[in-house]
Amino acid sequence: MSTEAGIDVQRQLESLIQDFRTSDPPMPVIVLHAEDPADDDRVTELVDELSEGQQRHGTRLAVAPTEPQPGDLDPTARAARLLADLGDSRKWGDRSASYRPYSFPRLSLVRALQEATDDPEMREHWPTAPGGTPDGNVQRERAQAHLLRILARQRWRPRRPSRRNRQVLLNDVQQFLPMGVLGAFTALLTRPEWYVAVLAGIGLMVLLAGLNHVPGRAPLLLWLRRESRWFLTTTFLQSAARRQSTSVRLLRPVRSWRAIAARAYDVAEAMREGGPFPLQLYVLALFEDLRDNHRRGSWDLRGFKRTRPPVLFLRRAGRENGGTELIRAVSDVRSRRSELDPLLIVAGVAAGDATLLDRGADARPALSRPQQSPSPPSRLPQRLRHWYDEWAGNLRADQSPSRTNALPWVLRIPLPHDELVQLRQADWRCVRARHRPPLARVVWSAHSLLLVLVLIVTAGVVHARELHRTYCSAGLLTADRDTERRPAPGGGTECVGIAAGDVRFGAHLSGGTTEEGERLRELERLVSAENAEVLRDHPDAYVTVVYAGPLSSSSVDPSLVKGAEELTGVYLAQRVVNENYTVKLRVLLANGGADMGHQRVTADAIAEYADRDPTVVGVVGFGRDLQSSPDVTRRLHAAGLPVVSGTNSATYLPKEFSNWFSLAAPDEHQAEALGLVARQLRAGGGSPHALVLARDTKESQDRYTGEQALYGGEMLKREGFRLLPAQRYRVANGKPELRLHAESICRGEDIPSVIYFAGRVEDVGPLMTQLTTEPGCANRQISILTGDDLSKARFSGTGGRDGVAPRITLYHAALAELQEAAARTAFYEDAAHYLPWLEEGRATYDAADFASGQTALSHDATRALYWAASLGDVRQNRAATWVNLRHVRLDGMATGTIDFTDAPLYEERHGHSIVLNRVRRTAEGDSNPEVLCSRPAGSTRPLTVRECSIE
């Protein structure tokens, strides 16, 4: 600053700015004038220096044009024109000022209404008849409609140059940005691909922006804009209203639109009449916009970031340019509203015009007010602080309506001649308030927001990748947590859990033959279609049964035969039930993984889903006896779910768990039945040698082979065989290592005539090959006894690829007696009717699709569980289903009579279906299976040696 007065005034301004950082001090209209009229130009130069200094300090400032305006306008209209131009954010500094540019939506709305009111098209539409008369009311409605058309054409904004249309479009697009984000987030809930959600959000935003710019109509959601809410609710305009509603609600668009339309016309009429009202409305709108631009409680904390108040400079205020009227209007509006706003006004006036601003801080105080300090300070800096303190202290009384000549918000500062003398350039000084970047600008800024967005996006991508690695069906933020990806044997992953949503296990197959995979996918499609029909047509009359089986494969065990055949029986039972019974059956599929390796995870998923769905009454499946089978049964027991298994032959499960029901003959019963064969093989006299050859299960979950080896060894010992030391073979990469065992068996001193093979069906072929090539066994008659897992084999005599070696006879147990039961069941007729892949006449008990008995057993298990869940043709809950299972007796099933009425608690039951088969090599080289003896389900009559004769 080049003068002492300038330095002191600048210091006082910076003192106010320093107070503004921590509080909301009242901002006066500082009027600077010289004591000597000859110094008027120096005052103008001082105002210019103040403006330049504040601009260098980063203050948002505007310099109102005080040059004479063209046209024959009264001072009030000139002042209104000064304010109308301040609605352009470019007049308040460039982007180098702190934070982002100002916005003036309220001032723009008032200016748009002024332009529509002054539009030449409105001149002939203003009503001429008196108000309240019929003609006056009609004319008023027409005038209002025409005014709204003009405003719609202007988009309810002031007319702007064409170069700013792009900015207007950007502002409108920003208005709908939250809706676009909401649309994208809503799309994410359906778990689509990420780009689908992005396109949904952008498409919604573009659609709304396009509808917003339809010609001839008001912008979308006009009444919800902040300027519209202010326009309807400010008490300053209430006097112009004619008992119109000011309610603005999102869900009441018609009522809200009528309110803003009526208010717009009322204000337009008042502005047409002229007077001080338009100027004061401009002032009020400017104050409201600036107050909003510095509001600390805003979402962007802009009030904490803009630490310097905005400053309006009037270089030379006078009556001819409207400056004096503007200062009077500012004081009047502030006194009427009694609200603090951040605008600091610095005006220079000529010494002769100072009296137009009737009162100031240096005027004589009123008689009713006590005298302040009798001797004001002599130096200008002290006088400035004294004047400001006195002005702030008198502000309460000076706003009283009785003080008609007071301009309480004006702080008039006379500048003496000696203070306006220019100093030497070396003595020029510029004072600035202490500057420290506000914490809000560091913590809540565009850069920090960008950093947070980057972190959120990174975390979202990592989270989404984790969801896709963990769950079978996942989106960007959500996933179907009922199914999970788990490691599959031999590498890769498989999808396990319960498919309660849109997951299809057939879509996640990594192994298995093409035919088996297609069969599984077709069955899933059929079950899903049946479920959809049940939910659509019978929402209150159905029960849900979960089938849990091996519905995936791996490179080590690529077979899907067991899962596909069991699921076929479940689906067939569902179709029969839904076609013939009132209570319908809904089936959910649960995959335990290849060879049921992840059945514990599946049991947890079933139990958690059952907690959410009370229609789930029980589980069918879990047909593998694994080390985890007790934990699985215990978990389902805790969830109140009974389990009806078709093929799990574990002896211990029904003895330990009351919720376990199985149609499969236990391993102990199978060994006893095979004992009838072993007894005949020993009938030649002596004590022949026998051997138990079992799969090594130390590194696997298999428990079935251990149970078979235990009961098989006990049976051979009981039948009088001399047992050789048991041997266990390993399995590496899915292949059994049997060569050394074959050499040990065939080259030893005592060659066994009977081998009890406790292994899996896939290991029999390599065993036959090894025994055939060993000299000690190639020319000897050897009998191999084994359990029900061999029922899955398809021997060459029936069109399959499995076979037995010459001079070796294979005896194995099977779980399903189908031939005797076929004459008394409708199972095969139903299969031919409901299974679309069966050719007519192919549904027979010895057909390839049914010979293993797994389809029949799963069908019967499902029918038994459904019977308990629909006793009396009434839907039962799961507790009642559990109880009702011990009263199930169903005749005419695929395996005979399913009878649980004699099943004692924690003891084994009798009456299982069982078959003893013999497979021998024929002269033609085929392996021909034949039934030695059998017993259908429901019969408790024990098999005899005579029935099972091997002669």
Buried (B, 14 or more C-beta within 10 A) or exposed (E): BBBBBBBBBBBBBBBBBBBBBEEBBBBBBBBBBBBEEEBBEBBBBBBBBBBEBBBEBBBBBBBBEBEEBEEEEEBBBBBBBBBBEBBBBEBBBEEEBBBBBBBBBBBBBBBBBBBBBEBEEBEEBBBEEEEEEEEBEEBBEEBBEBBBBBBBBBBBBBEBEEEEEEEEEEEBBEBBEEBBEBBBBEBBEEBBEBEBBBBBBEBBBEBBBEEBEEEEBBBBBBBBBBBBBBBBEBEBBEEBBEEBBBEBEEEBBEEBBBBBBBBBBBBBBBBBEEEBBBBBBBBBBBBBBBBBBBBEEEEBBBBBBBBBBBBBBBBBBBBBBBBBBBBBBBBBBBBBBEEBBBBBBBBBBBBEBBEBBBBBBBEEEBEEEEEEEEEEEEEBBEBBBBBBEBBBEBBEBBBEEEBEEBBBBBBBBBBBEEBBEEBEEEEBEBBBBEEEEBEBBEEBBEEEEEEEEEEEEEEEEEBBEEBBEBBBBBBBBBBBBBBBBBEBBBEEBBBBBBBBBEBBBBEBBBBBEEEBBBBBBBBBEBBBEBBEEBEEEBEEBBBBBBBBBBBBBBBBBBBBBBBBBBBBBBBBBBBBBBEEBEBBBBBBBBBBBBBBBBBBBBBBBBBBBBEEEEBBBBBBBBBBBBEBBBBBBBBBBEBBBBBBBBBBBBBBBBBEBBBBBBBBBBBBBBBBBBBBBBBBBBEEEEEBBBBBBBBBBEEBBBBBBBBBBBBBBBBBEEBEBBBBEBBBBBBEEEEBEBBEBBBBBBEEEEBBBBBBBBBBBBBBBBBBBBBBBBEBBBEBEBBBBBBBBBBBBBBBBBEBEBBBBEBBBBBBBBBBBBBBBBEEBEBBEBBBBBBEEBEEEBBBBEBEBBBBBBBBBBBBBBBBBBBBBBBEEEBBBBEBBBEBBBEBEBEEBBBBBBBBEEBEEEEBBBBBBBBBBBBBBEEEEBBBBEBBBBBBBBBEEEBEBEBBEBE
